[in-house]
Amino acid sequence: MMCGVNSTRRMVWALVLGVIVALGLASRRFAAELPPLIAKYAGDTSYACAMFALVALIGPGWSIAKVAMISLVACVIVEISQLYHVPWIDSIRATRIGGWILGFGFLWSDLICYLVGVAMMATLTRLASGGSIATRHPKLKET
């Protein structure tokens, strides 16, 4: 059974997403051992990197620019949502996973971290793929 190109891309992006999430959580857990600048901003930057990987996982044939734009918009929407405090959403934020995903309070610096994280992922993806998430590998055939 041959694995399709999109299936292979999804597996790669799922692996990348898992690594990014692990690194992001580690940046919070071991913040005291990290340089202050990295400890302060690595979590939010990795959040944007994870968002990029998640969007690429959902749309493995999309262009890097499309994945980057959707990722950045999603991160900004989540950050802006932190200005909204009502019991139902705050109860979600009170859970560990809800807090990780939705955050707690709006910070302008987070928007910069998101821009940096998405830009890093777009650049790394361009370098790794030769220009596009949708670039076909010569040995893989579309199924």
Secondary structure, DSSP 8 states (H G I E B T S, - for coil): ----HHHHHHHHHHHHHHHHHHHHHHHHHTGGGS-HHHHHHHHHHHHHHHHHHHHHHH-TTS-HHHHHHHHHHHHHHHHHHTT---HHHHHHHTSHHHHHHH-SS--HHHHHHHHHHHHHHHHHHHHHHTS-TT---TT----
